[in-house]
Amino acid sequence: MPIMRIVDHFDPAPKYRQIAQSIRELIQAGELEPHDTIPSETALVQIHGVARETVRDAMRVLREEGWIFTIQARGSFVSPRERWPEQPE
């Protein structure tokens, strides 16, 4: 699993946004490629020391933005590049 930035519990940014940003950065850096598996909710809860609902909120944000897709009972995966949001150059 790629090294993920851990939630800063003293940062005023919401924890779910920090988790989403961490995963987004891994995707943008190429450490997570299209169709790679995103760590499970359970793993993310343990890594970040947050509630499951916080992780679910982060995953929801990433799905809405087009970075990931989820298959029920299989997990979440990096979306194909064509689904990613427009990146400023």
C-alpha positions as a printed NumPy array, in Angstrom:
array([[  0.   ,   0.   ,   0.   ],
       [  1.373,   3.461,  -0.892],
       [  2.357,   5.745,   1.972],
       [ -0.609,   7.908,   2.851],
       [ -0.52 ,  11.244,   4.646],
       [ -2.109,  10.725,   8.077],
       [ -4.935,  12.923,   9.361],
       [ -3.742,  15.88 ,  11.433],
       [ -6.192,  15.991,  14.332],
       [ -5.143,  19.607,  15.059],
       [ -5.771,  20.811,  11.501],
       [ -9.02 ,  22.81 ,  11.257],
       [ -9.854,  21.118,   7.928],
       [-12.484,  18.383,   8.354],
       [-10.899,  14.951,   8.769],
       [-12.873,  13.465,   5.87 ],
       [-11.499,  16.182,   3.583],
       [ -7.939,  15.42 ,   4.745],
       [ -8.421,  11.721,   3.977],
       [ -9.904,  12.495,   0.557],
       [ -6.991,  14.843,  -0.2  ],
       [ -4.465,  12.212,   0.824],
       [ -5.983,   9.624,  -1.536],
       [ -6.36 ,  12.225,  -4.303],
       [ -2.644,  13.083,  -3.983],
       [ -1.672,   9.397,  -4.294],
       [ -3.733,   9.129,  -7.478],
       [ -2.32 ,  12.336,  -8.965],
       [  1.248,  11.251,  -8.126],
       [  0.702,   7.931,  -9.93 ],
       [  1.15 ,   5.885,  -6.756],
       [ -2.399,   4.61 ,  -7.282],
       [ -3.195,   3.822, -10.917],
       [ -6.59 ,   3.383, -12.608],
       [ -8.334,   0.243, -11.343],
       [ -6.011,  -0.066,  -8.327],
       [ -7.801,  -0.947,  -5.104],
       [ -8.274,   1.815,  -2.543],
       [ -7.598,   0.625,   1.028],
       [-10.745,  -0.721,   2.709],
       [-12.861,   1.378,   5.068],
       [-11.583,  -0.735,   7.954],
       [ -7.953,  -0.127,   6.969],
       [ -8.53 ,   3.617,   6.573],
       [-10.264,   3.788,   9.973],
       [ -7.234,   2.089,  11.562],
       [ -4.655,   4.165,   9.661],
       [ -6.258,   7.501,  10.519],
       [ -7.846,   6.774,  13.89 ],
       [-11.214,   8.148,  12.821],
       [-14.805,   6.935,  12.796],
       [-16.049,   4.765,   9.933],
       [-18.525,   7.508,   8.952],
       [-15.587,   9.91 ,   8.46 ],
       [-13.994,   7.467,   6.011],
       [-17.34 ,   6.983,   4.238],
       [-17.655,  10.75 ,   3.821],
       [-14.157,  10.899,   2.295],
       [-14.988,   8.092,  -0.13 ],
       [-18.269,   9.787,  -1.069],
       [-16.4  ,  13.003,  -1.928],
       [-13.902,  11.109,  -4.102],
       [-16.731,   9.233,  -5.884],
       [-18.631,  12.477,  -6.537],
       [-15.474,  14.102,  -7.927],
       [-14.837,  11.106, -10.226],
       [-11.558,   9.91 ,  -8.672],
       [-12.891,   6.524,  -7.536],
       [-15.738,   4.092,  -8.105],
       [-17.134,   1.491,  -5.728],
       [-18.427,  -2.001,  -6.43 ],
       [-20.595,  -3.307,  -3.63 ],
       [-18.976,  -6.184,  -1.7  ],
       [-15.734,  -5.766,  -3.716],
       [-14.339,  -2.403,  -2.671],
       [-13.382,   0.959,  -4.104],
       [-11.052,   1.431,  -7.044],
       [ -9.302,   4.282,  -8.847],
       [-11.424,   5.474, -11.759],
       [-10.131,   5.466, -15.335],
       [ -8.303,   8.739, -16.128],
       [-11.081,   9.985, -18.406],
       [-13.411,  10.168, -15.374],
       [-10.979,  12.257, -13.297],
       [-11.769,  15.962, -12.866],
       [-10.016,  18.432, -15.138],
       [ -6.495,  19.155, -13.876],
       [ -4.971,  22.628, -14.227],
       [ -1.715,  22.462, -16.141]])
